[in-house]
Amino acid sequence: MAFEKSVGLKDCRYRYTIDPQIKKYTLKDLTFTENKVGHYELSRLLEEVPNSGNGFLLRIVIHKELTGFKLNITDSSGLRIVNIFKSEDHHILQDKFYFLMNSLVDRHIFTKTEQ
């Protein structure tokens, strides 16, 4: 998957775009880590029951030049893309996703618009 300036996950209410005010030190404050290539990564397990280890993996990778990003939700192995927005059965996971993304919007990592 290529880096994009704007990403909208399938069936998600919002589309996320890199905020022009994004700063590298803010990424580090928010526990993004630098990978071998220099890109910034954040991985979070979206779980219905906290600390159960059962859930879906949210992975955000921001380009080292802060020009684009990748955003996906996969199964716990990281191999298959999962759509948590398709069914209301995952409303707790959806709430956790929106909460995390709203915190990144508040810190000027992303901006969001309705799809």
C-alpha positions in Angstrom: 0.0 0.0 0.0 1.4 3.4 -1.0 1.5 6.5 1.2 -1.4 8.8 0.7 -2.3 12.3 1.9 -5.9 11.3 2.7 -7.3 7.9 3.7 -10.9 6.9 4.2 -11.5 3.3 5.4 -14.4 1.4 3.9 -17.7 2.2 5.7 -16.0 4.6 8.1 -17.8 7.9 8.8 -14.7 10.0 8.4 -11.8 10.6 6.0 -8.5 11.4 7.6 -5.9 13.7 6.1 -2.4 14.7 7.2 -2.6 18.0 9.2 -0.4 20.8 7.8 0.7 21.5 11.4 2.1 18.0 12.0 5.4 17.9 13.9 7.9 15.0 14.4 8.2 15.7 18.1 4.4 15.4 18.5 4.6 11.9 16.9 7.2 10.8 19.4 5.1 12.3 22.3 2.2 10.1 21.1 4.4 6.9 21.1 5.0 6.7 17.4 8.2 4.8 16.9 10.7 5.2 14.0 11.2 2.1 11.9 14.5 1.2 10.1 13.6 3.3 7.1 12.8 6.4 9.3 9.0 6.3 8.9 6.8 6.7 12.1 4.7 3.8 13.2 1.9 3.4 15.7 0.2 0.0 16.4 -2.7 -0.4 18.7 -4.8 -3.5 19.4 -8.5 -2.6 19.3 -10.1 -5.0 21.9 -13.7 -5.3 23.1 -12.4 -6.6 26.5 -9.3 -4.7 27.7 -6.1 -6.7 28.0 -7.7 -9.8 26.5 -5.4 -10.0 23.6 -8.3 -10.6 21.3 -9.0 -7.9 18.8 -8.0 -6.2 15.6 -4.7 -4.4 15.0 -4.8 -0.7 14.0 -1.6 0.3 12.3 -0.7 3.8 11.2 2.5 4.5 9.3 3.5 8.2 8.6 6.1 8.9 5.9 9.4 10.3 7.4 8.9 13.5 5.4 5.4 13.9 6.9 3.8 14.0 3.5 1.6 10.9 3.5 0.5 8.0 5.6 -1.0 4.5 5.6 -3.9 3.4 7.8 -5.3 0.0 8.1 -7.1 -2.4 10.5 -6.1 -6.0 10.2 -6.6 -9.3 12.1 -4.3 -9.9 15.0 -1.7 -11.6 12.7 -1.6 -8.4 10.5 -2.2 -10.3 7.3 -5.9 -9.8 6.5 -7.6 -6.4 6.3 -10.7 -6.2 8.5 -13.7 -3.9 8.1 -14.9 -3.1 11.7 -17.5 -0.6 10.4 -19.5 -3.0 8.3 -21.5 -4.3 11.2 -22.9 -2.9 14.5 -21.5 -6.0 16.2 -18.2 -4.1 16.5 -19.6 -0.8 17.9 -17.2 -1.0 20.9 -14.2 -1.3 18.5 -15.6 1.5 16.4 -15.8 3.7 19.4 -12.3 2.9 20.4 -11.1 3.6 16.9 -12.8 7.0 16.8 -11.5 7.9 20.2 -7.9 7.2 19.2 -8.3 9.0 15.9 -9.9 12.0 17.6 -6.9 12.3 20.0 -4.7 12.4 16.9 -6.9 15.1 15.3 -6.7 17.1 18.6 -2.9 16.9 18.5 -2.8 18.1 14.9 -1.6 14.8 13.4 -4.7 14.5 11.2 -7.7 16.4 10.1 -11.0 14.7 9.6 -13.9 15.3 7.2 -17.2 13.4 6.8 -17.3 10.9 3.9 
